[in-house]
Amino acid sequence: MSFRNQAQKMIGKSVQVQLTSGRTLTGKLTSVGTDFMIMRVRIGRRIRRINIRLAEILFLFLIAGL
């Protein structure tokens, strides 16, 4: 099963993403496209939608209990 198919199973759930830049993002996965995914992430007091290229992702973890 491909990474994209695995990520699609996590849509609507809280996830943590480790990027190639060393940055880690935690938020809700809202959609997965052919070469990107969209997450809702809290930055400060605001909730932002962030587009992430699949090629920049090292790890994608499902967060239980959030």
Wavefront OBJ file of the C-alpha trace (Angstrom):
o trace
v 0.000 0.000 0.000
v 1.369 3.416 -0.923
v 2.117 6.279 1.443
v -0.713 8.277 -0.142
v -3.236 5.482 0.507
v -2.074 5.191 4.134
v -2.367 8.970 4.599
v -5.896 9.004 3.139
v -6.976 6.635 5.924
v -5.910 9.303 8.449
v -8.085 12.117 7.025
v -10.077 13.783 9.807
v -7.727 12.544 12.522
v -4.981 14.208 14.552
v -1.534 13.534 13.131
v 2.072 14.574 13.592
v 4.312 15.162 10.569
v 8.117 15.242 10.521
v 9.419 17.181 7.502
v 12.766 16.981 5.706
v 13.516 20.503 6.973
v 13.517 19.175 10.549
v 10.226 20.898 11.381
v 7.476 18.941 13.146
v 3.795 19.853 12.717
v 0.849 18.595 14.741
v -2.730 19.071 13.619
v -5.722 17.580 11.847
v -5.271 16.066 8.409
v -7.998 17.445 6.130
v -7.131 16.102 2.670
v -4.546 14.200 0.647
v -3.922 14.919 -3.024
v -1.643 13.280 -5.576
v 1.469 15.171 -4.430
v 0.397 17.211 -1.384
v -1.698 17.092 1.765
v -3.519 19.757 3.739
v -3.481 20.029 7.529
v -5.176 22.335 10.015
v -2.487 23.469 12.464
v -2.700 25.791 15.458
v -0.012 28.486 15.325
v -0.242 30.763 18.338
v -3.937 31.595 18.752
v -4.834 31.010 15.113
v -5.705 27.869 13.204
v -4.037 27.760 9.776
v -4.404 25.497 6.775
v -1.005 24.310 5.618
v -0.212 22.617 2.308
v 2.621 20.105 2.563
v 4.282 18.419 -0.402
v 4.371 14.643 0.084
v 8.028 14.661 -1.042
v 8.901 16.748 2.058
v 7.455 14.254 4.566
v 9.771 11.909 6.461
v 7.225 10.504 8.938
v 3.471 10.715 9.428
v 2.110 9.510 12.769
v -1.465 9.107 13.962
v -1.911 10.700 17.409
v -4.197 8.693 19.668
v -6.451 10.465 22.124
v -6.450 13.983 20.601
l 1 2 3 4 5 6 7 8 9 10 11 12 13 14 15 16 17 18 19 20 21 22 23 24 25 26 27 28 29 30 31 32 33 34 35 36 37 38 39 40 41 42 43 44 45 46 47 48 49 50 51 52 53 54 55 56 57 58 59 60 61 62 63 64 65 66
